[in-house]
Amino acid sequence: MQQRIASPFLRRTSAARFSKPFLSHASIDYGPAEVLARLFLRWDDDLRKRRIHLSFVPAEQLLYVNRQNSESWRPLFPVFNAEVSGFNDDNGFALLGRNDDGQVIAAQAARLYNLKNATFKEETESLRLLYTDPEQLKQPGETCTVSAKSADRFRGRVVFSGAVWYHPDYRRQGLTSILPRLTKAYALTKWYTDFVVSFMAEDVVKGGTAERAGYAHVDWDVIMKNSMLGDLRLAFIWSSAAELMKYFTGYLAEPDPEIYPVVYDRAA
């Protein structure tokens, strides 16, 4: 019998069964082990200073938490909706942040696309990026047009990062400078990705979020019509693996705490 997912508002007792603390379960498979271990330690420490505890959760729980917080969180972008896109624990990972009472107050996720036979633009415009079966699952009249030129040359291992949400009580606490960066770094070491990309609304880009989240490029645009989220004009934001590693190395220029041994010892 399938277990029910615990309510995000319950205290630790039931929610913990579905969670794996980030720092004790993150492994370093690719990339410079010392740099990445220091990054994960620093970000985890930054979160704990805000009394936020980060953990991996099943893809289905991300969707459940999204629906339980509909007053402050729009429906998940289809890429991360396990019911329509095939997002699961094999092709992606989901992270939730909880406060000391066990309440979910932050979320982030990433998904790997191995684009061997199509560019990112082609995958997006065909709606295969969003749905396991576009013809059956897309909305009536749904289309997506990608004008961002860089999207037409992206192939290989491309990670889409997103599903970002912060509880209203925890906004303006600098989380946009922590969770998106941590997610990209973990995606790099987990999948040896070529690029990390996302879509971002125009007002969010103008607010400086793309830069704070560590993205090197902002290209326009991606136009979605009649989607599950309505009509959208989005920026295509991205960084290459080399750009991210250069960025992360510079981020560690200042003195840092001792490397966390559990993460470092599991480095490949």
C-alpha positions as CSV (number, residue, x, y, z in Angstrom):
1,M,0.0,0.0,0.0
2,Q,1.3,3.4,-0.9
3,Q,2.1,5.6,2.1
4,R,0.5,9.0,2.4
5,I,2.8,12.0,2.3
6,A,2.9,13.8,5.6
7,S,1.4,17.2,5.8
8,P,4.0,19.9,5.5
9,F,2.5,21.6,8.6
10,L,3.0,18.6,10.9
11,R,5.9,18.6,13.2
12,R,9.0,16.5,12.6
13,T,7.5,13.1,13.6
14,S,5.9,12.1,10.3
15,A,7.6,14.5,7.9
16,A,11.0,13.1,8.8
17,R,10.2,9.7,7.3
18,F,10.2,11.2,3.9
19,S,13.2,13.5,4.3
20,K,17.0,13.0,4.1
21,P,19.1,15.8,5.5
22,F,21.0,17.5,2.7
23,L,24.4,17.6,4.3
24,S,24.5,14.0,5.5
25,H,23.2,12.6,2.2
26,A,24.9,14.8,-0.4
27,S,27.7,13.1,-2.3
28,I,30.3,14.6,-4.5
29,D,30.6,12.5,-7.7
30,Y,32.2,15.0,-10.2
31,G,34.2,18.2,-9.9
32,P,36.7,19.6,-7.4
33,A,35.8,17.8,-4.1
34,E,37.3,20.3,-1.8
35,V,35.6,23.3,-3.4
36,L,32.2,21.7,-3.5
37,A,32.5,20.4,0.1
38,R,33.3,23.9,1.3
39,L,30.4,25.3,-0.7
40,F,27.9,22.8,0.8
41,L,29.1,23.4,4.3
42,R,28.9,27.2,3.9
43,W,25.4,27.2,2.4
44,D,24.1,24.7,5.0
45,D,25.6,26.9,7.7
46,D,23.9,30.0,6.2
47,L,20.6,28.2,6.3
48,R,21.0,27.0,9.9
49,K,21.8,30.5,11.0
50,R,18.3,31.3,9.7
51,R,17.0,28.2,11.6
52,I,16.2,26.5,8.3
53,H,16.9,22.7,7.9
54,L,17.3,21.5,4.3
55,S,16.5,18.0,3.1
56,F,15.9,15.9,0.0
57,V,12.3,14.7,-0.5
58,P,10.5,12.5,-3.0
59,A,9.3,14.3,-6.2
60,E,5.7,13.6,-5.3
61,Q,6.1,15.4,-2.0
62,L,7.2,18.5,-3.8
63,L,3.9,18.5,-5.6
64,Y,2.0,17.9,-2.4
65,V,3.6,20.8,-0.6
66,N,3.0,23.0,-3.6
67,R,-0.7,22.3,-3.5
68,Q,-0.9,22.8,0.3
69,N,0.6,26.3,-0.1
70,S,-1.4,27.5,-3.0
71,E,-2.1,30.9,-1.3
72,S,1.5,31.9,-1.7
73,W,2.9,29.5,-4.3
74,R,1.6,29.2,-7.9
75,P,1.1,25.7,-9.3
76,L,4.4,24.0,-10.2
77,F,5.9,24.6,-13.6
78,P,5.1,21.4,-15.5
79,V,8.8,20.5,-15.6
80,F,8.5,19.6,-11.9
81,N,4.9,18.3,-11.8
82,A,5.4,14.6,-11.3
83,E,1.9,13.9,-12.6
84,V,2.4,15.3,-16.1
85,S,6.2,15.5,-16.8
86,G,7.7,12.3,-15.5
87,F,9.7,14.2,-12.9
88,N,11.0,11.6,-10.5
89,D,13.9,10.8,-8.2
90,D,15.9,9.2,-11.0
91,N,16.0,12.2,-13.3
92,G,15.8,15.0,-10.7
93,F,15.9,15.9,-7.0
94,A,13.7,18.1,-4.8
95,L,14.7,20.0,-1.7
96,L,12.6,21.4,1.1
97,G,13.6,23.7,3.9
98,R,11.8,23.4,7.3
99,N,11.9,25.6,10.3
100,D,12.5,24.4,13.8
101,D,8.8,23.4,14.1
102,G,9.0,21.2,11.0
103,Q,6.9,23.5,8.8
104,V,8.0,23.7,5.2
105,I,9.1,27.2,4.4
106,A,11.2,26.9,1.3
107,A,11.6,24.7,-1.8
108,Q,13.8,24.2,-4.8
109,A,14.3,21.4,-7.4
110,A,16.4,20.4,-10.4
111,R,15.9,18.1,-13.3
112,L,18.3,16.6,-15.8
113,Y,17.6,16.4,-19.6
114,N,19.9,14.4,-21.7
115,L,19.4,16.1,-25.1
116,K,21.0,13.8,-27.7
117,N,18.6,14.2,-30.6
118,A,17.2,17.7,-30.1
119,T,18.3,21.1,-29.0
120,F,16.8,22.7,-25.9
121,K,14.8,25.0,-28.1
122,E,13.3,22.0,-30.0
123,E,12.6,20.2,-26.8
124,T,10.8,23.2,-25.4
125,E,8.8,24.1,-28.5
126,S,7.6,20.5,-28.9
127,L,6.5,20.6,-25.3
128,R,8.5,17.5,-24.6
129,L,10.3,19.5,-21.9
130,L,7.0,19.8,-20.1
131,Y,5.0,16.7,-20.7
132,T,5.6,12.9,-21.1
133,D,3.0,12.9,-23.8
134,P,2.4,16.4,-25.1
135,E,-0.5,15.5,-27.4
136,Q,-2.4,14.0,-24.5
137,L,-1.4,16.2,-21.6
138,K,-1.0,19.8,-23.0
139,Q,-3.7,22.4,-22.5
140,P,-6.1,23.2,-25.4
141,G,-4.3,25.5,-27.8
142,E,-1.1,25.4,-25.7
143,T,2.1,26.6,-27.5
144,C,5.6,27.6,-26.6
145,T,7.8,29.8,-28.8
146,V,11.5,30.2,-28.0
147,S,13.2,33.3,-29.4
148,A,16.3,33.2,-27.1
149,K,19.1,32.4,-29.6
150,S,21.3,30.5,-27.1
151,A,18.6,27.9,-26.6
152,D,19.0,26.6,-30.1
153,R,22.6,25.5,-29.5
154,F,22.1,23.7,-26.2
155,R,22.5,19.9,-26.4
156,G,23.9,17.3,-24.1
157,R,23.4,17.2,-20.3
158,V,21.2,20.2,-19.5
159,V,19.8,20.7,-16.0
160,F,16.6,22.8,-15.5
161,S,16.5,24.4,-12.1
162,G,13.3,25.8,-10.5
163,A,10.3,25.1,-8.3
164,V,11.5,28.0,-6.2
165,W,9.3,29.1,-3.3
166,Y,9.7,30.8,0.0
167,H,7.0,31.1,2.7
168,P,6.0,34.8,3.0
169,D,7.4,35.0,6.5
170,Y,10.8,33.9,5.2
171,R,11.2,36.3,2.2
172,R,13.8,39.0,2.2
173,Q,16.2,36.9,4.2
174,G,18.7,36.3,1.4
175,L,17.5,32.8,0.5
176,T,17.7,33.6,-3.2
177,S,21.4,33.9,-2.8
178,I,21.6,30.4,-1.1
179,L,19.2,27.8,-2.3
180,P,19.5,28.4,-6.1
181,R,23.3,28.4,-5.9
182,L,23.3,25.2,-3.8
183,T,21.0,23.5,-6.2
184,K,23.1,24.3,-9.2
185,A,26.3,23.2,-7.5
186,Y,24.7,19.9,-6.4
187,A,23.4,19.3,-10.0
188,L,26.9,19.9,-11.3
189,T,28.5,17.2,-9.1
190,K,25.6,14.8,-9.4
191,W,25.2,14.8,-13.2
192,Y,28.4,16.4,-14.6
193,T,26.1,18.7,-16.5
194,D,27.0,21.0,-19.4
195,F,24.6,23.8,-18.6
196,V,22.2,24.8,-15.9
197,V,19.2,26.7,-17.1
198,S,15.8,28.1,-16.0
199,F,13.0,30.3,-17.1
200,M,12.3,33.5,-15.2
201,A,9.5,36.1,-15.3
202,E,10.4,39.6,-16.4
203,D,9.6,41.4,-13.2
204,V,11.7,38.9,-11.3
205,V,14.6,39.4,-13.7
206,K,14.3,43.2,-13.2
207,G,14.5,42.7,-9.5
208,G,18.0,41.2,-9.8
209,T,17.1,37.7,-8.9
210,A,18.9,36.0,-11.8
211,E,22.2,37.6,-10.8
212,R,21.7,36.8,-7.1
213,A,21.0,33.2,-8.0
214,G,24.3,32.9,-9.9
215,Y,23.1,32.9,-13.5
216,A,25.6,34.4,-16.0
217,H,23.3,35.0,-19.0
218,V,19.7,36.3,-19.5
219,D,18.3,35.8,-23.0
220,W,14.9,36.8,-24.3
221,D,12.4,35.4,-24.7
222,V,10.2,32.3,-24.1
223,I,6.5,32.9,-24.9
224,M,4.0,30.4,-23.5
225,K,0.4,30.6,-24.6
226,N,-2.6,28.8,-22.9
227,S,-0.2,26.9,-20.6
228,M,-1.2,25.4,-17.2
229,L,0.0,28.7,-15.7
230,G,-1.7,30.9,-18.3
231,D,0.1,33.2,-20.9
232,L,3.7,33.9,-19.9
233,R,6.7,35.9,-21.2
234,L,9.8,34.5,-19.7
235,A,13.6,35.0,-19.9
236,F,15.8,32.1,-20.6
237,I,18.6,32.2,-18.0
238,W,21.6,30.0,-18.0
239,S,25.2,29.3,-17.1
240,S,27.7,26.8,-18.4
241,A,29.4,24.4,-16.0
242,A,32.7,26.2,-16.5
243,E,31.1,29.6,-15.6
244,L,29.5,28.1,-12.5
245,M,32.7,26.6,-11.2
246,K,34.6,29.9,-11.8
247,Y,31.8,31.7,-10.0
248,F,31.8,29.3,-7.1
249,T,35.5,29.4,-6.7
250,G,35.5,33.1,-6.5
251,Y,32.7,32.9,-3.9
252,L,35.0,30.9,-1.7
253,A,37.8,33.5,-1.8
254,E,37.2,34.6,1.8
255,P,38.2,32.4,4.8
256,D,35.8,29.6,5.4
257,P,35.1,27.0,8.1
258,E,36.7,23.6,8.2
259,I,35.5,21.3,5.5
260,Y,32.7,19.1,6.6
261,P,34.2,15.6,6.8
262,V,31.1,13.5,6.0
263,V,30.6,15.3,2.6
264,Y,34.3,15.4,1.8
265,D,34.9,11.7,2.7
266,R,32.2,10.6,0.2
267,A,33.8,12.5,-2.7
268,A,34.4,10.3,-5.7
